[in-house]
Amino acid sequence: MNQLAGREVSEADMLTWSADLGSDCPVFFSKGAAYVTGRGEFVEDVPSPLDPTTRLLLAKPPVGLSTPEIFKALDLSKLSNVDARELMDQIASTRAVTQAQCVNDLELPSFSRLPELAALKQRLLQTRCFDTVFMTGSGSTMVGLGGDPNRVPDFLPQLVTDEGMFTAQARFITRKEGEWFRPSGLY
């Protein structure tokens, strides 16, 4: 819409305003890989720590979670003490992710509210199709990252037979500065 209107609003203003729409919105103004802090409104572009051809499987059960409820259930005494920047540096130096590096402090309260998520994560791990499996944000989407791309297609029909399960294979994207709105050209 901004482009059709003659680009009257700066990208910086759109990024700021997008945080009012939702905490997950500002990251879409990034070039792809980003270090995100605050509620999601502080976005810093970073070099992609992984090969752009790394495969992802997104698995979203038909049930969702209330983000405020998950944050209320978060036990601050059980927060991880790992440094996110340090994890990013480790991943970038090896160009690989281990399960131990996939830290999400919101998994525990999400799994306690919706045990099916913990079961889905275990199911994805047990397939041995992926290098790592983790939950996005406060849930309820699970991500299978990397692994043997030849095994994933065999596993998908089994996963999709679960009533209402949404699955999608995905890849990382990278865009040029100021081209957040352009198609990535990878699909």
C-alpha positions as CSV (number, residue, x, y, z in Angstrom):
1,M,0.0,0.0,0.0
2,N,2.9,2.4,0.8
3,Q,4.4,1.8,-2.6
4,L,1.1,2.4,-4.3
5,A,0.7,5.6,-2.3
6,G,4.1,6.9,-3.5
7,R,6.1,5.7,-0.5
8,E,5.0,8.5,1.7
9,V,5.9,6.6,4.9
10,S,9.5,5.7,5.8
11,E,10.4,2.1,6.4
12,A,11.6,3.1,9.9
13,D,8.1,4.4,10.7
14,M,6.4,1.3,9.2
15,L,8.7,-0.8,11.4
16,T,7.7,1.2,14.5
17,W,4.0,1.1,13.7
18,S,4.1,-2.6,12.9
19,A,4.9,-3.4,16.6
20,D,1.5,-2.0,17.4
21,L,-0.1,-4.6,15.1
22,G,1.7,-7.4,16.8
23,S,5.0,-8.4,18.4
24,D,5.8,-10.7,15.5
25,C,5.4,-8.1,12.8
26,P,8.6,-6.0,13.0
27,V,10.8,-9.0,12.0
28,F,9.2,-9.0,8.6
29,F,11.0,-5.7,7.8
30,S,14.4,-7.5,8.3
31,K,16.6,-8.8,5.5
32,G,15.9,-12.4,6.8
33,A,18.1,-13.4,9.7
34,A,17.6,-11.0,12.6
35,Y,18.4,-10.7,16.3
36,V,15.1,-9.7,17.9
37,T,14.7,-8.3,21.4
38,G,12.1,-6.6,23.5
39,R,8.6,-7.7,22.7
40,G,9.8,-8.2,19.1
41,E,10.0,-4.5,18.2
42,F,13.8,-4.2,18.3
43,V,15.1,-5.9,15.1
44,E,18.8,-6.0,14.1
45,D,19.7,-7.7,10.8
46,V,22.5,-10.3,11.2
47,P,24.3,-12.5,8.7
48,S,22.4,-15.7,8.2
49,P,24.1,-18.3,10.5
50,L,22.9,-21.2,8.4
51,D,23.1,-22.2,4.8
52,P,20.0,-20.8,3.0
53,T,19.3,-24.3,1.6
54,T,18.8,-25.7,5.1
55,R,15.4,-27.3,5.1
56,L,12.6,-26.6,7.6
57,L,9.4,-28.3,8.3
58,L,6.7,-26.3,10.0
59,A,4.1,-28.4,11.9
60,K,1.1,-26.5,13.4
61,P,-1.5,-28.4,15.3
62,P,-5.1,-27.2,15.1
63,V,-4.9,-25.9,18.7
64,G,-3.3,-22.6,19.7
65,L,-2.1,-21.0,22.9
66,S,-2.8,-17.6,24.5
67,T,0.5,-15.7,24.5
68,P,-0.4,-13.7,27.7
69,E,-1.4,-17.0,29.4
70,I,2.0,-18.6,28.5
71,F,3.9,-15.6,29.8
72,K,1.8,-15.7,33.1
73,A,2.7,-19.4,33.5
74,L,6.5,-18.7,32.9
75,D,8.5,-19.6,36.0
76,L,11.3,-16.9,36.0
77,S,13.4,-19.1,38.3
78,K,13.6,-21.7,35.4
79,L,14.9,-19.3,32.7
80,S,17.9,-20.4,30.8
81,N,21.1,-18.5,31.4
82,V,22.5,-18.9,27.9
83,D,23.5,-15.9,26.0
84,A,21.6,-15.7,22.7
85,R,24.4,-13.9,20.9
86,E,26.8,-16.5,22.0
87,L,24.5,-19.2,20.6
88,M,24.2,-17.4,17.3
89,D,28.0,-17.1,17.1
90,Q,28.4,-20.9,17.8
91,I,25.8,-21.7,15.1
92,A,27.5,-19.3,12.6
93,S,30.9,-20.8,13.2
94,T,29.8,-24.4,12.6
95,R,27.0,-23.6,10.2
96,A,25.0,-26.2,12.1
97,V,22.5,-26.3,15.0
98,T,22.4,-28.8,17.8
99,Q,19.3,-29.6,19.9
100,A,21.1,-28.0,22.9
101,Q,21.3,-24.7,21.1
102,C,17.5,-24.5,20.5
103,V,16.6,-22.8,23.7
104,N,13.1,-21.5,24.1
105,D,12.1,-20.7,27.7
106,L,8.4,-20.7,26.7
107,E,8.4,-24.4,25.9
108,L,7.9,-25.5,29.5
109,P,4.9,-23.4,30.2
110,S,3.5,-24.1,26.7
111,F,3.9,-27.8,27.2
112,S,2.3,-27.7,30.6
113,R,-0.8,-25.9,29.1
114,L,-0.9,-28.1,26.0
115,P,0.8,-31.5,26.5
116,E,0.1,-32.4,22.9
117,L,2.9,-30.0,21.9
118,A,5.4,-31.9,23.9
119,A,4.2,-35.1,22.3
120,L,4.5,-33.5,18.8
121,K,8.1,-32.4,19.5
122,Q,9.0,-35.9,20.7
123,R,7.3,-37.4,17.7
124,L,9.3,-35.2,15.3
125,L,12.5,-36.0,17.2
126,Q,11.9,-39.7,17.1
127,T,11.5,-39.7,13.3
128,R,15.2,-38.8,13.0
129,C,14.3,-36.8,10.0
130,F,15.7,-33.5,11.5
131,D,18.9,-32.3,13.1
132,T,16.8,-30.3,15.7
133,V,13.2,-29.7,16.6
134,F,12.0,-26.6,18.5
135,M,8.8,-24.6,19.2
136,T,8.4,-21.2,17.8
137,G,7.8,-18.3,20.2
138,S,5.0,-19.2,22.7
139,G,3.7,-21.9,20.4
140,S,2.1,-23.8,18.9
141,T,4.1,-24.3,15.7
142,M,7.0,-26.8,15.8
143,V,10.0,-26.5,13.5
144,G,12.1,-29.5,12.3
145,L,15.4,-28.1,11.1
146,G,17.9,-29.6,8.8
147,G,18.4,-33.4,8.6
148,D,17.9,-35.8,5.7
149,P,15.7,-34.1,3.1
150,N,15.1,-37.5,1.5
151,R,13.3,-38.8,4.7
152,V,11.0,-35.8,5.3
153,P,8.7,-36.4,2.3
154,D,8.2,-40.0,3.5
155,F,7.2,-38.8,7.0
156,L,4.9,-35.9,5.9
157,P,1.9,-38.1,4.9
158,Q,2.0,-39.7,8.3
159,L,2.0,-36.3,10.1
160,V,-0.7,-34.8,7.9
161,T,-3.1,-37.6,8.7
162,D,-3.3,-36.1,12.2
163,E,-6.7,-34.3,12.2
164,G,-6.2,-30.6,11.4
165,M,-2.4,-30.6,11.4
166,F,-0.9,-28.0,9.1
167,T,2.5,-28.7,7.7
168,A,4.7,-26.8,5.3
169,Q,8.2,-27.3,4.1
170,A,10.2,-24.1,4.1
171,R,13.6,-22.5,3.6
172,F,15.3,-19.5,5.0
173,I,15.1,-16.2,3.0
174,T,17.5,-13.3,2.6
175,R,16.5,-10.0,1.1
176,K,18.4,-6.8,0.2
177,E,18.2,-3.8,2.4
178,G,14.9,-2.0,1.9
179,E,13.4,-4.9,-0.1
180,W,11.4,-6.6,2.7
181,F,8.3,-6.5,0.5
182,R,9.8,-8.2,-2.5
183,P,9.4,-11.9,-3.1
184,S,12.5,-13.8,-2.1
185,G,12.7,-15.7,-5.4
186,L,13.5,-18.9,-3.6
187,Y,10.2,-20.6,-4.3
